[in-house]
């Protein structure tokens, strides 16, 4: 690995903006690939998963490590679909420079805002690259203005487009005061065209203003002389970028390699290396970016490979890691021995004997280390990555009998790779449930389950966890009397059932006075009550949000027993239900939909058609957030509908909020269907 510098750089952006094409272009220009990899023909260095090649888009984080002009580059490419936001989050924990690619044909999308927000939270230096300027109807300056409206930091264009749409052929670098024309993949240096010099001068003034605002000495000189040179401003602007006070903006067309060489040159000369960034301070821990410090590393991604097992991608935050070292997994409180280290370049792996500060590589044969774990020679434990919770769930059924164990093992390995995916067997509805961020996410999970572990399953709708409840106070008796040859059975209790506010659950009260029912039988009454409530009345769904009080009854000194009072209590619950106006409740989900403003009408109309209630709207930059309460039963395959409505530019989050009474006409259908299933 090169010693001159270390650049950990990641490419992020909304789906389809050209991130992977950009990453492949950079790898090609650096000589890391002998030919230009392309997503379209499956030759990308970063889209190496068969599912990615089949679908023609990134589905997981890609990594390539290579050297160029004495600098080691760790390039990370991430998916843009909201369904794979977990991969984007992992990438943000690995990089030191966040490059957000913006598609000039569609403008600032929902994903752009989301990534900018997450990168800002992590205090990462941010760079914009406006891509696809060779396409028709693109306007760099319009997008530049939109980015400035979106960001609190000052947006600094480092280069400007030469030509527009099909006549776009290069960029004018305002710092070097040179133009770079690209034709057939070859870039030549020339003078800035006369028609761009006025614009270039305007943005040079902006560059100087940012520098003066960041450095008191420069500010004093500027006030005294009225001018500063671009060269003397570079260190101050670099400092502003590191502190997230300024965001460089580049332009080009990755597919045509236009602007990529200029971006690469400026990355080398201008954007910070790992060691130029401030010390890392997390939860009171201060980590110095120094090889002489104790080793601290962070596992930001795990993948499972057939011949290697789990491969943990680790970033060394400080110190040095050697083959044979024993380190602490401070997250799991175990020790791990380092037996193999690999530098990753797409499909290729190159063994190494050590890792030093700032490096990114893969570790194998670790016992129990996963994504979000800290490996260290100290007691430092870094916080786990804050992955979003799953938004949707589906049930799966094996196509072949006896595959249950293989399914469980396969899903466990896929869960290790992807923390935004989870699975569980739900005993209430008797289904194996898989949960993820969206339908595309779950489709990919099942495709990998089949390809990697040879298991075929069918995807089916998750049963809704309906509930039942009482709507008025009732009182009724349950009396169980049975005479047999020997001892008989006798239990008698009077129960009062009262409705409670939503979310209260079940409460049981004992108001027996004078020994009408001996105290030793009260637990049996409660047990019978709870078992009866669990079985439901209308459609077999559990009854909830009620208070049940036993207030009277009778017993027999010989024939009464625990089981008799359990049966009597169940009979009393049923007798109450028969006159208690029992109704069906359905789970209501809290839904937030993030969409560009032009799709608001369609989204709101669709939510209304799903029996949803709009609770409010909020603007975040140019993105609208629609907040609604929607029945879970109506959210089936919503992500597919949303993608269709918004041309792939919207996403949503969903979580359980409360239970609510089902409308009468819908309730009757659910009850009839449940009865058919029970038969």
Buried (B, 14 or more C-beta within 10 A) or exposed (E): BEEEBBBBBBBBBBBBBBBBBBBBBBBBBBEBBEEBBBBEEBBBBBBBBEBBBEBEBBBBBBBBBBBBEEBBBBBBBBBBBBBBBBBBBBBBBBBBBBBBBBBBBBBBBBBBBBBBEBBBEEBBBBBBBBBBBBBEEBBBBEBBEBBBEBBEBBBBBBBBBBBBBEEBBBBBBBBBBBBBBBEEBEBEEEEBBEEBEEBBEEBBEBBBBBBBBBBEEBBEBBEEEEEBEBEBBBEBBBBBBBEBBBBBBBBBBBBBBBBBBBBBBBBBEBBBBBEBBEEBEBEEBEBBBBBEBBBBBBBBBBBBEEEBEBBBBBBBBBBBBEBEBEBBBBBBEEEBEBEBBBBBBBEBBEEBEBBBBBBBBBBBBBEEBBBBBBBBBBEBBBEBBEBEEBBBBBBBEBEEEEBEEBBEEBBEBBBBBBBBBBBEEBEEEEBBBBBBBBBBBBBBBBBBBEEBBEBEBEBEEBBBBBBBBBEEEBBBBBBBEEEEEEEBBBBBBBBBBBBBEBEEEBEBEBEBEEEBBEEEBBBBBBBBBBBBBBEBBBBBBBBBBBBBBBBBBBBBEEBBBBBBBBBBBBBBBBBBBEEBEBBBBBBBBBBBBBBBEEBBEBBBEBBEEBBBEBEEEEEEBBBBBBBBBBBBBBBBEBBEBBBEBBEBBBBBBBEEBEBBEBEEEBBEEBBEEBEEEEE
